[in-house]
Amino acid sequence: MNRTIGFPISHKENENRRALVPEHIKKIKHPEMLYIETGYGDVLGIPDEDFIIYGCNIVSREETLSQDIICDPKIGDAEYLESLHEGQAIFGWVHATQNRDITDKIVNRKLTAYAWENMHYNGRHIFWRNNELAGEAAIIHAFQCYGKMPYETAVAVLGRGNTARGAIKVLNMFGADVMQYDRRTENLFREELWKYDVVVNCILWDVTRSDHIIYRSDLSRMKQNAMIVDISCDRNGGVETCIPTTFEDPTYKVDGILHYAVDHTPSLFFKTFSWANSELLVPYLNELIEDKCGQVLRDSIVIRQGTIIDQSINKFQCR
């Protein structure tokens, strides 16, 4: 029996990304199983009629949230999780490992959670482009807040993943003097911290670690008026003084060091994300509708009907 999928409009602050656009719906085998909230495409300049043409249902928010599966990029931050009912599933970035509140809501409502952050194909993250875009967008926005052009700065980038690649791409385009570090060279970075005007953290923090790469005590060794750009945004993670921020209030200072830690920077370029993401999702939406999930989706389940499957959640939250 086919399952229905609802696409609600995110109410998260400045979250304008959309999971699906009309031009990719023609690849959906059963578009009649898609229920899209009225006005879903307005922010992209897409009228409801463009979804209807391809056979989708345009419905109220209440009806959207009543479907078998709810697809929402920032679903872990969704305000409606507690209104969902037993047997429903969520599909998006969940981030339950780092957030006990999210885990409790999913478990208490006996939901199933397919986490985008756990979707990999042959070792590559399905949403690698989103991660790269996070790095690109964060650099553009953070330097605007900093008030300097990158070509005036020496920059340390921590990490060698997709996010770091995006950050370095933009930094190089704007002529910054860039040095890259990873987990193997953390100690070297600590020794050389004093050299940099800007430090960009792109390391997805291992939640089992109790240490930090940058401690608060290290801030006194940084250049005067330096900036930390924490794209990973793990609260008190790699950067002890990291507290996730918003677009309205993106920066704060600790001991004279500017901190930038906006936690959903790809939304700055929501049109770029929406088109790229929509095309990627199509095969997995088909699998979810037909309830014939392949290995990628099976491996992405972190909670099944209220039971925690991903033991990293318990390992971290029980520390």
C-alpha positions as CSV (number, residue, x, y, z in Angstrom):
1,M,0.0,0.0,0.0
2,N,1.4,3.4,-1.0
3,R,2.2,6.0,1.6
4,T,1.4,9.7,1.4
5,I,4.0,12.5,2.0
6,G,3.2,16.0,3.3
7,F,5.4,19.0,2.5
8,P,4.7,21.8,5.1
9,I,6.1,25.3,5.0
10,S,8.8,25.6,7.6
11,H,8.2,28.2,10.4
12,K,11.8,28.3,11.4
13,E,13.3,31.8,11.4
14,N,14.4,32.7,7.9
15,E,14.1,29.1,6.6
16,N,13.0,29.5,3.0
17,R,14.4,26.2,1.6
18,R,11.9,23.8,0.0
19,A,12.3,20.1,-0.4
20,L,10.6,19.8,-3.8
21,V,10.0,21.9,-6.9
22,P,7.6,21.1,-9.8
23,E,10.1,20.4,-12.5
24,H,11.3,17.2,-10.7
25,I,7.8,15.9,-9.8
26,K,7.5,14.4,-13.3
27,K,9.9,11.8,-12.1
28,I,7.7,10.9,-9.2
29,K,5.8,7.7,-10.0
30,H,2.7,8.5,-7.8
31,P,2.4,12.3,-7.6
32,E,-1.1,11.9,-6.3
33,M,0.5,10.8,-3.0
34,L,2.1,14.2,-2.5
35,Y,0.3,16.7,-0.3
36,I,1.7,20.2,-0.4
37,E,0.8,23.1,1.9
38,T,-0.9,26.0,0.2
39,G,1.6,28.7,-0.8
40,Y,4.6,26.2,-0.5
41,G,6.3,27.6,-3.5
42,D,5.5,31.3,-3.1
43,V,9.0,32.2,-1.7
44,L,10.5,30.6,-4.9
45,G,8.1,32.4,-7.2
46,I,6.2,29.1,-7.9
47,P,2.4,29.3,-7.8
48,D,0.3,26.4,-6.4
49,E,-0.9,25.7,-9.9
50,D,2.5,24.5,-11.0
51,F,2.3,21.7,-8.5
52,I,-1.3,20.8,-9.4
53,I,-0.3,20.4,-13.1
54,Y,1.9,17.5,-12.1
55,G,-0.8,15.8,-10.1
56,C,0.0,17.0,-6.6
57,N,-2.6,17.9,-3.9
58,I,-2.5,21.5,-2.6
59,V,-4.0,21.4,0.9
60,S,-4.2,23.2,4.2
61,R,-1.4,23.0,6.8
62,E,-3.5,20.8,9.0
63,E,-4.1,18.3,6.2
64,T,-0.4,18.4,5.1
65,L,0.7,17.5,8.6
66,S,-1.8,14.5,8.8
67,Q,0.0,12.5,6.0
68,D,2.0,9.3,6.6
69,I,5.4,11.0,6.1
70,I,6.3,14.6,6.7
71,C,9.2,16.0,4.6
72,D,10.8,19.2,5.9
73,P,14.5,20.1,5.6
74,K,14.8,21.4,9.2
75,I,12.3,19.0,10.6
76,G,14.3,18.6,13.8
77,D,13.5,22.2,14.7
78,A,9.9,22.0,13.6
79,E,7.3,23.4,16.1
80,Y,4.7,20.8,15.1
81,L,6.5,17.6,16.1
82,E,4.4,17.2,19.2
83,S,1.2,17.4,17.1
84,L,2.1,14.4,15.0
85,H,0.7,11.0,15.9
86,E,1.9,7.4,16.4
87,G,2.7,5.7,13.1
88,Q,3.8,8.8,11.2
89,A,7.4,9.3,9.9
90,I,9.5,12.4,9.5
91,F,12.1,12.9,6.7
92,G,14.6,15.7,6.9
93,W,17.6,16.9,9.0
94,V,16.7,15.5,12.5
95,H,20.0,16.0,14.5
96,A,18.5,14.0,17.4
97,T,22.0,12.9,18.6
98,Q,22.9,16.4,19.8
99,N,19.4,17.4,21.0
100,R,17.6,15.5,23.8
101,D,14.5,17.6,23.4
102,I,14.1,16.5,19.7
103,T,14.7,12.9,20.7
104,D,12.1,13.0,23.4
105,K,9.4,14.4,21.1
106,I,10.0,11.7,18.5
107,V,10.1,8.9,21.0
108,N,7.1,10.2,23.0
109,R,5.0,10.4,19.8
110,K,6.2,7.0,18.7
111,L,7.4,8.4,15.3
112,T,9.9,7.0,12.8
113,A,12.7,9.4,11.8
114,Y,14.6,9.2,8.6
115,A,17.6,11.5,9.1
116,W,19.1,13.3,6.1
117,E,22.4,13.6,7.9
118,N,22.7,9.8,7.9
119,M,22.0,9.3,4.2
120,H,25.1,8.1,2.4
121,Y,25.7,6.3,-0.9
122,N,29.0,4.5,-1.4
123,G,30.5,6.6,1.4
124,R,29.4,10.0,0.0
125,H,26.8,12.0,1.9
126,I,23.8,12.4,-0.4
127,F,23.5,16.0,0.6
128,W,27.1,16.9,0.1
129,R,26.2,19.9,-2.0
130,N,24.1,21.4,0.9
131,N,27.2,21.0,3.2
132,E,29.4,22.7,0.6
133,L,26.8,25.5,0.3
134,A,26.8,25.9,4.1
135,G,30.5,26.7,3.9
136,E,30.1,29.0,1.0
137,A,27.2,30.9,2.5
138,A,28.7,31.2,6.0
139,I,31.9,32.8,4.6
140,I,30.0,35.3,2.6
141,H,27.7,36.3,5.5
142,A,30.3,36.1,8.2
143,F,32.7,38.5,6.5
144,Q,29.9,40.9,5.9
145,C,29.4,40.9,9.7
146,Y,33.2,41.2,10.2
147,G,33.5,44.3,8.0
148,K,36.6,43.1,6.2
149,M,37.3,41.6,2.8
150,P,38.8,38.1,2.9
151,Y,41.9,39.2,0.9
152,E,42.9,41.3,4.0
153,T,43.0,38.2,6.3
154,A,44.9,35.1,7.2
155,V,42.4,32.3,7.7
156,A,42.6,28.9,9.4
157,V,40.0,26.3,8.2
158,L,39.5,23.3,10.4
159,G,38.2,20.2,8.6
160,R,38.6,18.5,5.2
161,G,34.9,17.6,4.4
162,N,32.4,19.2,2.1
163,T,31.7,22.2,4.3
164,A,35.4,23.0,4.5
165,R,35.7,22.7,0.7
166,G,32.9,25.2,0.2
167,A,34.4,27.6,2.7
168,I,37.9,27.4,1.1
169,K,36.4,27.8,-2.4
170,V,34.9,31.2,-1.5
171,L,38.0,32.3,0.6
172,N,40.3,31.5,-2.3
173,M,38.0,33.4,-4.8
174,F,38.3,36.5,-2.5
175,G,42.1,36.2,-2.1
176,A,42.3,35.1,1.6
177,D,45.6,33.6,2.8
178,V,44.2,30.1,3.8
179,M,45.7,27.3,5.8
180,Q,43.8,24.1,6.3
181,Y,43.9,21.7,9.4
182,D,42.2,18.5,10.2
183,R,41.9,16.1,13.2
184,R,45.5,14.9,12.7
185,T,46.8,18.5,13.0
186,E,44.7,19.8,15.8
187,N,47.7,20.2,18.1
188,L,49.6,22.1,15.3
189,F,46.7,24.4,14.9
190,R,46.6,25.2,18.6
191,E,50.3,26.1,18.4
192,E,49.6,28.4,15.4
193,L,46.3,29.9,16.5
194,W,47.9,33.3,17.1
195,K,48.7,33.7,13.4
196,Y,45.1,34.0,12.1
197,D,42.6,36.8,11.8
198,V,39.8,34.3,11.2
199,V,39.3,30.7,12.3
200,V,36.6,28.7,10.4
201,N,35.5,25.5,12.1
202,C,34.0,22.9,9.8
203,I,34.6,19.8,11.9
204,L,31.4,17.8,12.7
205,W,32.1,17.3,16.4
206,D,32.3,13.8,17.8
207,V,29.7,13.9,20.5
208,T,31.6,11.4,22.6
209,R,34.5,13.8,23.0
210,S,34.6,16.0,26.1
211,D,37.4,18.3,25.1
212,H,37.5,21.2,22.6
213,I,39.7,22.4,19.8
214,I,39.4,26.0,20.9
215,Y,38.9,26.6,24.7
216,R,37.8,29.9,26.1
217,S,41.3,30.3,27.6
218,D,42.7,30.2,24.0
219,L,40.9,33.3,23.0
220,S,43.5,35.5,24.7
221,R,46.1,34.0,22.4
222,M,44.2,35.1,19.2
223,K,44.8,38.3,17.3
224,Q,43.0,41.4,18.6
225,N,39.6,41.7,17.0
226,A,39.9,38.2,15.4
227,M,36.8,36.2,14.4
228,I,35.7,32.6,14.8
229,V,33.2,31.3,12.2
230,D,31.7,28.1,13.6
231,I,29.9,26.6,10.6
232,S,29.4,23.2,12.5
233,C,27.5,25.1,15.2
234,D,27.9,22.4,17.8
235,R,27.0,24.1,21.1
236,N,30.2,24.1,23.3
237,G,31.7,21.5,20.9
238,G,34.8,22.0,18.9
239,V,34.7,25.7,20.0
240,E,33.9,25.8,23.7
241,T,32.4,29.3,23.4
242,C,30.1,28.4,20.5
243,I,26.4,29.2,20.9
244,P,24.3,28.8,17.7
245,T,22.9,32.2,16.4
246,T,20.3,33.5,14.0
247,F,20.3,35.6,10.9
248,E,18.8,38.5,12.9
249,D,21.5,38.3,15.5
250,P,24.4,36.4,13.9
251,T,27.3,37.4,16.0
252,Y,28.4,37.9,19.6
253,K,31.7,38.6,21.3
254,V,33.5,36.6,24.0
255,D,36.7,38.2,25.4
256,G,37.0,40.5,22.5
257,I,36.7,37.7,19.8
258,L,33.8,38.0,17.4
259,H,31.9,34.7,17.0
260,Y,29.6,33.8,14.1
261,A,27.5,30.6,14.4
262,V,24.4,30.8,12.3
263,D,23.1,27.2,12.2
264,H,21.4,27.0,8.8
265,T,23.4,29.2,6.4
266,P,22.3,27.4,3.2
267,S,19.0,29.1,3.6
268,L,20.7,32.3,2.6
269,F,20.8,30.8,-0.9
270,F,17.5,29.0,-0.6
271,K,16.8,28.9,-4.4
272,T,20.2,27.3,-5.1
273,F,19.5,24.7,-2.4
274,S,15.9,24.0,-3.3
275,W,16.6,23.1,-6.9
276,A,19.6,21.0,-6.1
277,N,18.0,19.2,-3.2
278,S,14.7,18.5,-5.0
279,E,16.5,16.6,-7.8
280,L,18.4,14.5,-5.2
281,L,15.3,13.6,-3.3
282,V,13.2,12.1,-6.1
283,P,14.4,8.5,-6.0
284,Y,14.0,8.4,-2.2
285,L,10.6,9.9,-2.3
286,N,9.6,7.1,-4.7
287,E,10.9,4.5,-2.3
288,L,9.1,6.1,0.6
289,I,5.8,6.3,-1.2
290,E,6.0,2.6,-2.3
291,D,7.3,1.6,1.1
292,K,10.2,-0.1,-0.6
293,C,13.2,1.6,1.0
294,G,16.7,0.7,-0.2
295,Q,19.8,0.6,1.9
296,V,20.4,4.3,2.0
297,L,17.0,5.0,3.6
298,R,17.2,2.0,5.9
299,D,20.5,3.2,7.2
300,S,19.1,6.7,7.8
301,I,16.5,5.5,10.3
302,V,17.6,6.8,13.7
303,I,14.3,6.2,15.5
304,R,11.7,3.6,14.5
305,Q,8.2,3.9,15.9
306,G,9.6,5.6,19.1
307,T,12.4,3.1,19.6
308,I,16.0,4.6,19.3
309,I,17.9,2.7,16.5
310,D,21.0,4.9,16.3
311,Q,22.9,4.0,19.5
312,S,25.0,7.1,19.2
313,I,22.0,9.0,20.4
314,N,21.9,7.0,23.7
315,K,25.7,7.0,23.9
316,F,25.8,10.8,23.8
317,Q,22.7,11.7,25.8
318,C,23.4,9.3,28.6
319,R,26.8,10.8,29.3
